[in-house]
């Protein structure tokens, strides 16, 4: 398996068959990954890295339980299939962060529109990604369909409304990874999901 990428929770490996395998990172790997991302930031939460390491394991377990009980088409989640523990396999999509780097501003705006519509649908089903992290937690199929590619931070119930009311997508760890020319448009469009 070829390593395809690494996030705070999982390291992604390309299976070479149109699918990827996401292996849950060890506590040490989670700590080092978060440390690298936050240490030079102005984010005061960098002093809580060890808390995040522990919290991520708990939230991933809760998310997997949510996912197992969902009565939605699994294509919305890149056909994720939980394998063992907190590891899973799913369709290989282009992360939206990569998509935005290789497409025009007009194409990016169109995908943001699709992203907002997709999240309106998820919200109508009483579920959301914790941070609406457009560049890292969502991907796009070749036909242009958006899917949630990170099933490790699913929120349901009152937590959905809470995250929307907090406008969590305005956080630096979401917004700063979008190209500058799309940030204002993204923030404007996300107002459509505010209660």
CORMOTA-V819081 format. One record per helix or strand. SS is the DSSP state (h for helix, s for strand). FROM is the first residue (numbers start at 1). TO is the last residue. If there is no record, write none. Layout:
ss=SS from=FROM to=TO
ss=SS from=FROM to=TO
This chain:
ss=s from=2 to=6
ss=s from=10 to=14
ss=s from=19 to=24
ss=h from=27 to=38
ss=h from=44 to=68
ss=h from=74 to=77
ss=s from=81 to=84
ss=s from=87 to=91
ss=s from=94 to=95
ss=h from=96 to=101
ss=h from=105 to=124
ss=s from=127 to=129
ss=s from=138 to=140
ss=s from=146 to=148
ss=s from=154 to=156
ss=h from=158 to=166
ss=h from=168 to=170
ss=h from=172 to=175
ss=h from=180 to=193
